[in-house]
């Protein structure tokens, strides 16, 4: 076996020269590595965003189908509720009676009389309110 003896020369005082080309090559390698790594990170982010949007789209489709079914159900219920036979039966239970031919006014003559009467009644009510308000103000306790 060969014995190794430490060298007797002192190498510490020897100074190396700095090679600028090596630093430039290492900088280029570092920058290109960072660009490639950031490209992979960006692609991964896009991939997972696409997956998330796919799941959200599926959920929204399911909700849309449920709402469409609910809308169909409500339309059927509305149609059943607006059935003329059912409405007539409910009106009879409330005590309503069918319209008599004498109650119909195709020319609208009674409608104008009714509106005139309601207008007069409103004017009378407002006058009596103003009179009572004046009378209340005039009778202040001392």
Residue, then its C-alpha position, 0 to 999 in steps of 0.5 A: x500500500x502506498x502511503x500518501x504524505x502531505x505535500x510540502x509545497x504551500x499552495x495557499x499563496x497561489x491566487x487563481x484568476x477569475x474567468x469572466x466567461x465562466x460567470x457569464x455561462x453560469x448566469x445564462x444557465x441560471x436565467x434559462x433554468x429559471x425561464x424553463x421552471x417558470x414555464x412549467x409553473x405557469x403550465x401547471x397553474x393553467x392546467x389546475x385552473x382548467x380542472x377547477x373550471x371544469x368542475x365548476x361547469x359541471x356543478x353549474x350544469x347540474x344546478x341548471x338542470x335542477x332549476x329547469x326541472x323545478x320550473x317545469x314542476x311550477x308551470x304544471x302546478x300553475x296550469x293545474x291551479x288556473x284550471x277553470x273548473x278548479x277555480x269555479x269550485x274554489x269560488x263556490x266554496x268561498x260563497x261567490x256566485x256566477x255573474x248575472x246578465x244584469x250585472x254586465x255593463x258592456x258600454x261602461x256607463x256604470x263605471x263612470x258613475x261609480x268613479x264620480x261617486x268615489x271622487x265625491x266621497x274622497x272630497x267629503x272625507x278630506x273636508x271633514x278631516x281638515x275641519x276636525x284638525x282646525x277644531x283640535x288646534x282651536x281648543x288648546x287647554x290652558 
